Amino acid sequence: MSIGYVALVLHAHLPFVRHPESDYVLEEEWLYEAITETYIPLIQVFEGLKRDGVDFKITMSMTPPLCSMLADPLLQERYDEHLAQLEELAELEVERHAHSGHMKYLAEHNAKEFNAVRNTWEKYDRNLITAFKQFLDSNNLEIITCGATHGYLPLMKMYPQAVWAQIQVACEHYEKTFGRPAKGIWLPECAYYEGVERMLADAGLRYFLTDGHGILYARPRPRYGSYAPIFTEPGVAAFGRDHESSQQVWSSEVGYPGAVEYREFYRDLGWDADYEYIKPYVMPNGQRKNVGIKYHKITGKGLGLGDKQLYDPYWAREKTTEHAANFVYNRERQVEHLFGIMHRPPIVVSPYDAELFGHWWYEGPWFIDYLFRKAWFDQDTFEMTHLADYLRKHPTQQVCRPSQSSWGYKGFHEYWLNETNAWIYPHLHKAAERMIDLAKREPADELEWRALNQAARELLLAQSSDWAFIMRTGTMVPYAIRRTRSHLMRFNKLYEDLNHGKVDSGWVEKVEAIDNIFPDINYRVYRPL
């Protein structure tokens, strides 16, 4: 009999990036890279576990922007072209290195991987929602929702209708996508503020995730720390992140992904290859970029990219089995220790960004595969669970009020509100005020109805926490600024046109085609609560 639980939780999210108005936008490749390197490899892992009789349990958030992009015909078509280009380049590399020993081995490895991606992509008729939903239906995968556009809820709490819209629109989108109501939610950036749980309860949600200190500093102090969920006063459960298991995977200093045998993320053929050779596979303007083919391993700390040694998938996979075994061993000892103190089964909640597995850490999906197999076959100290199953088995928990928190730098809101991005909030707040005002209106005709709904879409898209995050990290900042400004400008034009009774039907149609997320949205979601 097991004496505890381990819950692996993956947060699958990308901002809504879709540009039908342009033939090529580099940022659309965020989705294409994630499909190739994370989402399809995870599906392949799940298929293998299911085939081999491993009754795996995992929780995964799939945010509305991600689901919308995965189901979008335009982006499916563009990904198909992107993958075809990757396959073509991989075959060229096999030919180029036909007599190069280890490079031939690596080129053939890459070509085989892209071929497997193609097979999975076509198996599900280019719609990966179908692939993930089958594991939801078998109860191996618990899919939870998130804020509608990953809006940072504590920084909009002065407008409860704006918070409610993020929650309610997400829940409606989830039900349409997966054919059932969502049970849980990944609060965007795990950012909690006191009172949001009442809206979660009103939306029919059963639980949410927060960072560990959101539980540890709850009132009264939880008897079992972050190793049991707490119930908030409206009855919604809060699960806290476990620091120990998170650090083993996340940490750049001591985490598994830093092992010298693993593939180096930052050295890519797009920068290494002769320019004339690689030119057809980089940006249309001729500028180099990562193409997704990598030949080198991390090798060692302090080395420049030019000093990296060649990668070997065999030894990397061996290291992955070692790390999975170490993770399982550490969770066994952790659960035994906690059970001895708590005298009840603890739950260790280990949440990560899904893109860590495969995109940033190439071997990550192998790690997950071995982790589930070792947990299933090699030990009986703990049981892998997803959060919905845990609550069904343990419906009684301590009632507490969580502490305001996030999983960002310093644990609160600083990363999303600082000198790099503070300028956006007066504009977002004004837009929220205006949307609440618009929500009181009754449309005079169908065109006004469409304009009101498009205004709600534009506000939601402007509120994405990704833009503030990017401004703070300093990567792709012009794009984040441009997206924030464009959505606010579109919103304000709709607001002014509606107030003057002069809605431009051609312009509305154009913007609807570009920002087509949430086709069934009802602007009245912003009416006073």
Sequence and secondary structure as in RCSB ss.txt:
>XXXX:A:sequence
MSIGYVALVLHAHLPFVRHPESDYVLEEEWLYEAITETYIPLIQVFEGLKRDGVDFKITMSMTPPLCSMLADPLL
QERYDEHLAQLEELAELEVERHAHSGHMKYLAEHNAKEFNAVRNTWEKYDRNLITAFKQFLDSNNLEIITCGATH
GYLPLMKMYPQAVWAQIQVACEHYEKTFGRPAKGIWLPECAYYEGVERMLADAGLRYFLTDGHGILYARPRPRYG
SYAPIFTEPGVAAFGRDHESSQQVWSSEVGYPGAVEYREFYRDLGWDADYEYIKPYVMPNGQRKNVGIKYHKITG
KGLGLGDKQLYDPYWAREKTTEHAANFVYNRERQVEHLFGIMHRPPIVVSPYDAELFGHWWYEGPWFIDYLFRKA
WFDQDTFEMTHLADYLRKHPTQQVCRPSQSSWGYKGFHEYWLNETNAWIYPHLHKAAERMIDLAKREPADELEWR
ALNQAARELLLAQSSDWAFIMRTGTMVPYAIRRTRSHLMRFNKLYEDLNHGKVDSGWVEKVEAIDNIFPDINYRV
YRPL
>XXXX:A:secstr
    EEEEEEEE       TTSS  GGGHHHHHHIIIIIHHHHHHHHHHHHTT    EEEEE HHHHHHHT HHH
HHHHHHHHHHHHHHHHHHHHHTTT THHHHHHHHHHHHHHHHHHHHHHTTT HHHHHHHHHHTTSEEEEEE TT 
B GGGGTTSHHHHHHHHHHHHHHHHHHHSS   EEE GGG B TTHHHHHHHTT  EEEE HHHHHT BS  TTT
TSS EE TTS EEEE  HHHHHHHH TTTSGGG TTSB SS  HHHHS HHHHGGGS TTS     S   BB   
TT  GGG  B  HHHHHHHHHHHHHHHHHHHHHHHHHHHHHHSS  EEEEEEEGGGBTTTBTTHHHHHHHHHHHH
HHS  S EE  HHHHHHH     B B   B SSGGGSSGGGSSTTTTTHHHHHHHHHHHHHHHTT   SSHHHHH
HHHHHHHHHHHHTBHHHHHHHHHTSSHHHHHHHHHHHHHHHHHHHHHHHTT   HHHHHHHHHHS   TT  GGG
GS  
